[in-house]
Amino acid sequence: MNTGFSQTSTLELLQAVQRGDKSAFEKLYASTHRDVFHYILSFLKDAGAAEDVLIEVYLAVWRNASSFQGRSKVKTWIFGIARNQALNALRRSPPTSSLENHPGAAVSGDSGKSAEQRVLVNQALAALSRQHREVLELVFIYGMRYQEIAHLLGIPVNTVKTRIFHAKKAARQLIEEKKETRGREC
């Protein structure tokens, strides 16, 4: 997935938003909302609910732009707001459908994979725990570095590395099991 985040431009836009520049806010939204929406969708698994939370996220960005202190990248800060809002929404009502049923699911935009491979990967990701799926998506879909993920999730970098290791191992195992099952069905 091609992210709309460029640290220099998003930082400049957020600084303008801090000064109350509505045009800069619109540009910040336009360049970031797709990735933020898909990240929220990975939690909620409901496009309508994700859209509602997306609105809450950007209201919080507008209202709290002055609280950004530059200790993280703008992307990490916005994802942090999105994560908190999504977790709050989950507490209000848990997800009801599967990740693989949504157009923004995991690797659906990965043109280097066959449709069957994308289905297998999406099914494997959907079967992972929320913690494992989240770290894989943050690395491979949103291009975050381990340090950024650690900051976003409030955990040590070594915990991020461990989660990614175990998530990749579990995903590989699930994919292999699905392939074997399909091979026996043919």
MARMI-878549 format. One record per residue (C-alpha): residue in one letter; residue number from 1; x negated, y, z. Coordinates in Angstrom, 2 decimals, always signed. Example, Ala and Ser with C-alpha at 12.3 -4.5 7.8 and 13.67 -1.06 7.14 Angstrom:
2
- A; 1; -12.30; -4.50; +7.80;
- S; 2; -13.67; -1.06; +7.14;
//
This chain:
186
- M; 1; +0.00; +0.00; +0.00;
- N; 2; -1.37; +3.39; -0.90;
- T; 3; -1.10; +5.58; +2.15;
- G; 4; -0.20; +9.24; +1.84;
- F; 5; -2.57; +10.15; +4.66;
- S; 6; -5.68; +12.18; +3.98;
- Q; 7; -7.24; +13.39; +7.24;
- T; 8; -8.36; +16.77; +5.90;
- S; 9; -5.07; +17.70; +4.28;
- T; 10; -2.89; +16.33; +7.08;
- L; 11; -4.97; +18.15; +9.68;
- E; 12; -4.63; +21.41; +7.78;
- L; 13; -0.91; +20.84; +7.36;
- L; 14; -0.44; +20.02; +11.04;
- Q; 15; -2.37; +23.14; +12.02;
- A; 16; -0.01; +25.17; +9.84;
- V; 17; +2.97; +23.38; +11.43;
- Q; 18; +1.57; +24.40; +14.83;
- R; 19; +1.95; +27.99; +13.63;
- G; 20; +5.58; +27.32; +12.66;
- D; 21; +5.05; +26.94; +8.92;
- K; 22; +8.13; +25.08; +7.63;
- S; 23; +6.65; +24.63; +4.15;
- A; 24; +3.62; +22.87; +5.65;
- F; 25; +5.96; +20.64; +7.66;
- E; 26; +7.81; +19.67; +4.47;
- K; 27; +4.48; +18.83; +2.79;
- L; 28; +3.33; +16.84; +5.82;
- Y; 29; +6.60; +14.92; +5.77;
- A; 30; +6.40; +14.33; +2.01;
- S; 31; +2.87; +12.96; +2.24;
- T; 32; +3.40; +10.74; +5.29;
- H; 33; +7.01; +9.62; +5.67;
- R; 34; +6.81; +6.48; +3.49;
- D; 35; +4.08; +4.86; +5.56;
- V; 36; +5.73; +5.92; +8.80;
- F; 37; +9.08; +4.53; +7.62;
- H; 38; +7.58; +1.13; +6.74;
- Y; 39; +5.76; +1.02; +10.07;
- I; 40; +9.04; +1.71; +11.91;
- L; 41; +10.81; -0.84; +9.72;
- S; 42; +8.29; -3.49; +10.78;
- F; 43; +9.58; -3.03; +14.34;
- L; 44; +13.29; -2.59; +13.74;
- K; 45; +13.88; -4.79; +10.68;
- D; 46; +16.87; -2.60; +9.78;
- A; 47; +16.48; +0.11; +7.15;
- G; 48; +19.32; +2.24; +8.50;
- A; 49; +17.97; +2.17; +12.03;
- A; 50; +14.46; +2.87; +10.71;
- E; 51; +15.75; +5.94; +8.86;
- D; 52; +17.36; +7.20; +12.07;
- V; 53; +14.13; +6.72; +14.00;
- L; 54; +12.17; +8.38; +11.18;
- I; 55; +14.25; +11.50; +11.71;
- E; 56; +13.52; +11.38; +15.44;
- V; 57; +9.80; +10.98; +14.71;
- Y; 58; +9.59; +14.04; +12.51;
- L; 59; +11.69; +16.10; +14.91;
- A; 60; +9.13; +15.17; +17.56;
- V; 61; +6.27; +16.07; +15.20;
- W; 62; +7.83; +19.50; +14.57;
- R; 63; +8.59; +20.14; +18.24;
- N; 64; +5.29; +18.80; +19.58;
- A; 65; +2.81; +19.84; +16.90;
- S; 66; +1.13; +22.17; +19.36;
- S; 67; +0.40; +19.20; +21.65;
- F; 68; -1.92; +17.64; +19.03;
- Q; 69; -5.41; +18.18; +20.42;
- G; 70; -7.50; +16.47; +17.76;
- R; 71; -8.62; +13.54; +19.92;
- S; 72; -7.34; +11.22; +17.20;
- K; 73; -6.56; +11.48; +13.53;
- V; 74; -3.25; +13.04; +12.57;
- K; 75; -2.19; +9.66; +11.17;
- T; 76; -2.85; +7.97; +14.50;
- W; 77; -0.94; +10.69; +16.36;
- I; 78; +2.11; +10.41; +14.07;
- F; 79; +2.02; +6.60; +14.20;
- G; 80; +1.89; +6.86; +18.00;
- I; 81; +5.06; +8.92; +17.99;
- A; 82; +6.64; +6.46; +15.55;
- R; 83; +5.64; +3.49; +17.68;
- N; 84; +7.11; +5.03; +20.83;
- Q; 85; +10.34; +5.96; +19.07;
- A; 86; +10.62; +2.49; +17.50;
- L; 87; +10.02; +0.76; +20.84;
- N; 88; +12.68; +2.98; +22.43;
- A; 89; +15.10; +2.02; +19.66;
- L; 90; +14.27; -1.67; +20.19;
- R; 91; +15.06; -1.35; +23.88;
- R; 92; +18.45; +0.08; +22.96;
- S; 93; +19.23; -2.69; +20.45;
- P; 94; +16.93; -5.55; +19.38;
- P; 95; +16.38; -6.35; +15.67;
- T; 96; +18.85; -8.65; +13.98;
- S; 97; +17.32; -9.59; +10.65;
- S; 98; +14.10; -10.91; +9.21;
- L; 99; +11.12; -8.86; +8.02;
- E; 100; +11.01; -10.68; +4.71;
- N; 101; +14.47; -9.32; +3.75;
- H; 102; +13.26; -5.73; +3.49;
- P; 103; +11.71; -4.00; +0.49;
- G; 104; +8.89; -2.59; +2.61;
- A; 105; +7.94; -5.95; +4.03;
- A; 106; +4.27; -6.57; +4.59;
- V; 107; +2.66; -7.18; +1.20;
- S; 108; +5.57; -6.77; -1.17;
- G; 109; +3.70; -4.02; -3.01;
- D; 110; +0.52; -6.05; -3.45;
- S; 111; +0.35; -6.51; -7.21;
- G; 112; -2.70; -8.80; -6.96;
- K; 113; -0.59; -11.64; -5.57;
- S; 114; +1.98; -13.81; -7.26;
- A; 115; +5.58; -13.56; -6.13;
- E; 116; +5.26; -16.96; -4.43;
- Q; 117; +2.14; -15.86; -2.55;
- R; 118; +3.88; -12.67; -1.40;
- V; 119; +6.83; -14.70; -0.12;
- L; 120; +4.50; -17.06; +1.76;
- V; 121; +2.57; -14.18; +3.33;
- N; 122; +5.76; -12.31; +4.24;
- Q; 123; +7.22; -15.45; +5.83;
- A; 124; +4.01; -16.03; +7.78;
- L; 125; +3.93; -12.43; +8.99;
- A; 126; +7.58; -12.60; +10.01;
- A; 127; +6.80; -15.69; +12.07;
- L; 128; +3.95; -14.03; +13.98;
- S; 129; +4.43; -12.36; +17.33;
- R; 130; +5.16; -8.61; +17.17;
- Q; 131; +1.69; -7.84; +18.58;
- H; 132; -0.11; -9.94; +15.97;
- R; 133; +2.02; -8.69; +13.07;
- E; 134; +1.53; -5.09; +14.16;
- V; 135; -2.29; -5.21; +14.24;
- L; 136; -2.46; -6.93; +10.85;
- E; 137; -0.16; -4.35; +9.30;
- L; 138; -2.09; -1.46; +10.84;
- V; 139; -5.36; -2.79; +9.38;
- F; 140; -4.31; -4.16; +6.02;
- I; 141; -1.34; -2.02; +5.07;
- Y; 142; -2.05; +1.31; +6.76;
- G; 143; -5.85; +1.12; +6.56;
- M; 144; -6.51; +1.98; +10.18;
- R; 145; -9.84; +1.22; +11.79;
- Y; 146; -10.08; -0.82; +14.97;
- Q; 147; -10.86; +2.29; +17.05;
- E; 148; -7.73; +4.04; +15.74;
- I; 149; -5.59; +1.00; +16.49;
- A; 150; -7.03; +0.78; +19.99;
- H; 151; -6.16; +4.44; +20.54;
- L; 152; -2.66; +4.02; +19.12;
- L; 153; -1.85; +0.91; +21.16;
- G; 154; -3.70; +2.01; +24.29;
- I; 155; -5.87; -1.11; +24.41;
- P; 156; -9.63; -1.76; +24.20;
- V; 157; -11.23; -2.20; +20.77;
- N; 158; -12.25; -5.75; +21.71;
- T; 159; -8.59; -6.58; +22.36;
- V; 160; -7.75; -5.29; +18.88;
- K; 161; -10.48; -7.51; +17.40;
- T; 162; -9.21; -10.52; +19.34;
- R; 163; -5.61; -9.94; +18.26;
- I; 164; -6.64; -9.59; +14.63;
- F; 165; -8.74; -12.75; +14.80;
- H; 166; -5.87; -14.78; +16.30;
- A; 167; -3.27; -13.19; +14.02;
- K; 168; -5.25; -14.03; +10.89;
- K; 169; -5.83; -17.56; +12.11;
- A; 170; -2.11; -18.05; +12.89;
- A; 171; -1.05; -16.51; +9.57;
- R; 172; -3.42; -18.77; +7.62;
- Q; 173; -2.09; -21.81; +9.45;
- L; 174; +1.52; -20.83; +8.78;
- I; 175; +0.79; -20.24; +5.09;
- E; 176; -0.93; -23.62; +4.78;
- E; 177; +2.01; -25.34; +6.49;
- K; 178; +4.45; -23.64; +4.11;
- K; 179; +2.35; -24.66; +1.09;
- E; 180; +2.23; -28.28; +2.29;
- T; 181; +5.98; -28.30; +2.86;
- R; 182; +6.62; -26.91; -0.63;
- G; 183; +4.18; -29.41; -2.15;
- R; 184; +6.07; -32.33; -0.61;
- E; 185; +9.40; -30.93; -1.87;
- C; 186; +8.25; -30.90; -5.49;
//
